[in-house]
Amino acid sequence: MPFEKVDPIAEAIELQDEFKDDSETKEMFRQYELAHRENARLEQEEAELRARLINYRKKKNITQKDLESRTGLTQQAISRFETTGGGSIKTILKYAEGLDCQLIPVER
């Protein structure tokens, strides 16, 4: 039996409505909704950063193997980062450093 994909934000909104007469439970589901919205936002920002780094690597004609020798990261770790986003902040920083670029915080 296949798994059904669930939208946690839509589910939380539906549950808030279902528990509209129970303010404590409604608030709990509102917080759940907000947490999922924030998580979705962060995942989107991570994906955008990853795409920019990959495009920059390709623009500079640097292969994953080249990046491996520049960073000490394994080619597998680089590939995993590029395909799934796997990796820690250290991986991201090493990846950027291997491209001779910096990640600079910018105020919104």
N, C-alpha and C positions, 0 to 999 in steps of 0.2 A: 504494500500500500504506500503510495507516494506521500511525502509530507506536503502539507498545505502551507504556502507562504503567508505569513501574518504580518500585517503592517502595525507595529506596536503603537504608533502615534494615533492611527485611526481607532485602534482598539481602546486606547486610553481615553480618547474623546467619547467613544460610545459608553464606556464604563462610568465616566463622569456624569453623563446624562442619566444612566441607569440608577446611579446613587445620588441623584440631585437632592434628595430629602435627607441624606446623611452627610452633613458637611465635612466631617472628619475623613470619611472614606473618599468623598468627592475630591477633597484637597490632596489626598494621597495619590489618586490617579492623575490629578493635575500636575503634581510634582514628577510623576512617572513620565507623563507626556513631555514636560519641559526637559527632562534629562535625555529622553530619546531625540528630541529636536536638537539639543546641543551636541549630542553624539553624532548625529547625521551631518551637522555643520562642520564638525571637526574632521570627519571622514572625507567630506568634500574638499576641505582645505588641504588635507594630506594628499589626496589624489591629484589636486592641481599642482602642488609642490613637486610631487613625484614626476608628473608629466613634464613640467618645466625642466627639471634636472635631466631627464632622459633626452628631451629635445636638445638641450645644451650639449650633452655628451655626443649625440649624433652629429650636431652641427660642427663640433670640433673634430669630428672623425676619430673619436676615441672608442675603441672596442671595449667590451667588458673585460677581456683579457688584459688590455692595457691598463684599465682602471684597477684590476687586481694587483698588478705590480706597483702601481702608484700608491695604493692605499693599504695594502696588507689584508684587505677583505678578500674572501674567496670569490671566485667567479660565480659559484653557486649562491652565495649570499647576495651578490650584486644582482643576479638574475631574479632571485626571490624578491628582493626589494622592488625591482622594476615591474614584476608581474603581479605580485600580491600585496606589496607594501610592507611585507615582513621586515622587521628590523627595528632596532632601537634608535634613539636619537643619536647615539654614537655612530651607528651605521650611516645615518643621513649626513652627519657632519663629516665623516671620513669620505663619503661619496662626493660631497661638494668640494672638499679640500682636494681630492684627486682630480677634479675638473678645474682647479685653480680659481674657485669662486667661493664666496662667503654667503652665509645666510645672515641677513641683516634684518633685525626687527624694525618694522616701519609702523609708526602710529597711524591708526585709521582716522 
